[in-house]
C-alpha cells in the first residue's frame, strides 16, 4: 500500500499552535514567521477539508476535529523523538531489562558488566534485583536470572551453571572447626529452603543425629552471608558467589563439602519474542558462564 506524503511541517505547525493556542508563540518556538505557521496550518486544513482552529481576536481555539487529531500527532512526534534519541555512535541504543536474584547480581554479574558495556555500548542494561521471587510479566522484564530447578510455568529456562552450597564463616569461627561434627552447638544461619543444612550434613557423612539448624532464617544469601561476616554464625551459601570475600580472607570455607540445591537459569516468558539486545545479552552471558 502506497501511503500519501505526510505534511510534517504542517503537522508540526498545528501541534505547536494547539499547544500555545497562538500562531505567534508557535512561530517563536519553531523559529519561523507567524505567517509561515498560519500558512502551514492552512495547508493542513485544506488537505483534511476541516477547520482545526477557530481564529479568535485573542488567540486560537482548537475545534472538535483538531482535538481528535492532536493526541495522534503528539504521540507520533514523541515516538519519533524517542526513536531518534536511540541512535548513538552509529548504533540504535536498545534498552534491556533484566531481573536478577541478588546473590547472582552482586557475586557474579556486576564484576563482569564493565566487559559487557565496553563490548555493547549501545545496549542500556537495566537491572532489577530480587530474592528469587519474580513475576516476569508483571514487572515488564525481558529476562530473569533465577535460582532453582528450571521448572517455571510458561517460562523458557536456559541453564547457566550450578552453584553448590558449602559452610562459610569468619576465620575466628573457622579455626575452631576441624570436623563437620564441630558444627554441633554452633549457630547455623539458614535460608527459607529448610532442607539445605540437612542435605549438607548428609553429604558430609553425618547421616545419624546431625545438628539441627536453629539459627536466623534469611530470604537472601546476601543478607545471610553479611550476618556471617559479622560473626553471627556459619552460613550455608554458594562459595562461587562470594569468591571476593573468600579470596580476601574475610570468610573461610572450613570443609570441602558441597550440596547442590539447584542452578542459576536465564529465563524468559515463552510468549516473548527475543529482541536483538536480548540475543546479544544471552550470547554474552553464556560466553562468560563457560569461562
N, C-alpha and C positions, 0 to 999 in steps of 0.2 A: 504493500500500500504506500503510495506516494503522499507524504504529508505536505500541506501547504506551508509556504515560507512564514515563519513566525516573526512578527514585527517586534523584535526585542527592545529596540529603542522606545517604541510607543508603549510597550508594556511597562518598561522601567519608568517612563514619564507618568503613566497612570498610577503606578504603585506609590511613587513619591508624592504625587499630588494628593492622593487619597489619604496618605499618612499625615501630611501637613495641612490638608484642606486649603491649599493655596498653590497656585501656579508659580508665584513669585518665590516662595520658600523652597519649592521643589527645584526651581531653576538654580537657586543658590547651591543646593546640595549637589546637583548634577553638573555644576559648572557650565551651564549654558544660559541662554537668554530666556526670559519669561515667554517671549513669543515662540521660541523653539519648543518649549514644553507644551504650550497651548496647541501648537500645530501638530505635535506628535499625538496628543490625546485626541485631537480631531480626526486624524488619520485612523486611529483605532476605532473610534465611534462610527466612522463611515464604513469601515470594513465589517464591523459587527452589526451595523444598522440599528444601533440603540444609543441612547444617551447615557453616559456613565456618570455625569455630574450635572447638577443644577447650578448654573452660574449665578451667584448672589452678589449683592453690592459689596459685601464684606468678606468674600471668600467663596468657598465651594461647599456643596452638599452632595454626598455620594447617593446616587439613585439606587433603587432596588436591584437593577441589573448590575450596577457597579459593585454593590455589596455581595452579590453572588460570585462575581469574578475575582474580587480582591483576595480572598483566602487562598484560592488556587494559584494566583500569581505570586503571592508572598511565599507560599510553600515551595513553589518551583524555583524562585530565586534563592531561597535559603538552601535548598538542596544542591543547587549548582555551586553556591558559595562554599558549602561544606565539602563538596567533591573537589573543587579547585584547591582548597587548603590541604587536601590529602596528598597532593603532588609535592614531593620533596627530594631533591638530589637526583632527579631522573627516575624516581620510583613513585608508585602510588602508595602512600602511607596507609597501612592497614592496622586496625585495632583487633587485638586478640585477647579475650577474657578467659582466664583460667582459674578455677577454684582448686586450691591445694591444701591437703592436710598439713597443719602447721609444722609437724616434725620433719616432713619431707622438704617443705619450703625452706626452713632455716638450716637444716642439716645437710641438704644435698643440692637443692636447686639454686638458692641465692648465690653460693660461691661460683656458679657457672654462668650466671646471667650476663656478666660482662662479655663473655665469649659470644653469647647469642646476640647481644646488641651490636657488637662490633661486626659480626657477620651479616646481620639483617637489620640495619639501622632504620629501614622503612617500616618495620613492624613495631607498633606500640603495644607492649605487653602489659596487661592489667591483671594483677594477682589478687585473689580473694582467699584468705586463709580460713580454715575451719578445723574442727576437731574430729574430722572424718564423717560428719553428718552433713550432707549436702543435697540440695534439690536443684539439679542442673537446669530444668525448665523454668522453675520459679525464679531462680537467680540470674537467668539470662546468660548462662555460661556457654562458651564454645566447648571447652574441655573441663574435666575434673580429674585431678590426680588423687586417688584414694587408696586406702589400705584394706585388704580383705581377701576374699576368695575369688573375686572376679565375677561373681554372680549378682548382678543388679538388674532389676526389672526394666525392660525396654531400653537397655543400655548395651552398646558395644564396648568391650573391655579388652585392652591390649596390655599384656603383662610386661612390666619394666624389669623388675628384679625382686628377688626375695630379700627380706631384711630380718634375719633371725634375732631372737632376743637373748640377752645374757645379763647376768648380775653386774651392775656397775655402782661404784660408790667412791667416796673421797679416800685418799691414801691412808688417813688416820684409822679408818674402819677396815680398809683392805688388808693392812698389815696384821690384823688380828684374825684373819680368815685363812686358814690353811687347808681346810676341807669343807665341802658343801655342808656337812653336819654342823659346822661352826656358825651357820646362819640361824640355828635354833636360838630363840630368845632375842634375835635382832629385829629391829623394825623393818618390815618388808613393805616398801611402797608398791602400790599396785594400781592397775588400770581398771576400767569397768569390765574388762574381759576376765571373769572370775577364775578361769582355768589356767591362766598363764603360769603362775608360780607352781601349781601342781604339776603341770607339764614339764617345767624346768627341773624340778626335783626328781621327776621320773627319769628324765634324760641324764641326770647326774647319778642315777643308780639308787636313789633313796626312795625305793618303792614302798617300804613299810614305815609307817609312822613319820611322814615328812612334816616339817614345820607348817603351821597354818598361817597364811598371810593375814595379819590383822592391822596392818598399817593404814595410812591415809589412802583413800581411793581418789584417783585423778581421771579426768576425761581427756587429758592431753599428756603425751610423753614429754613434751617440753616443760610443762609445769612439774611433772614428776621428777625429771632429772634436775631441774632447778632446785627442788627440795633436797635431792641427794647432794647437790653441790654445797648446800648449806648445812650438810651433816645430819639431815633429818632421818636418814635411813639408807637402805640399799634399794636401788631401783632395778626393775627388770625392763630393759629397753634395748632397742637395736643399736649396738656399738657403731655400726656403719653411719648412723645419723648423728653421732656425737664424736666423730673422729677428731675434730679440733680440740675438744676438751680432754680427750684421752691422750692425744699427742703432746699437749701442753702439760700433762701431768696433773691437771686439776681433778681428773677422775681416773680410776683404775678398774680394770676388769680382772677380778681375782681368780676366776675359774674359766677354763677353756671349754665351757659347756654352753650349748645353744639349744633353743627350742624355737621351732617355726610355727607361727600362727597366721601366716598369710604373706602376700606380696604387695608391692605397690603397682598400681594399674593406671594407665591412661584411659579415661572413659569419656564417652560422648553419647548423646541420645541417638538411637537407631535412625530416627527421622531427620537427623541433622546432616545436611549436605556440607561436606568439608570444603572450606574456602582455601584459596592459595596459602593464606597465612597459617591456617590450621595444618595443612600438609607440610609446610616448611618446619613448623614447630615440632610436629610429630617426628619427622625425619631427624631433626637435630637432637631431640630428646633421646631417641633410641641410639643415635650415634654416641652420645655421652654415656648412656647406660651401658653400652657394650664395652666402653673403655674401663 
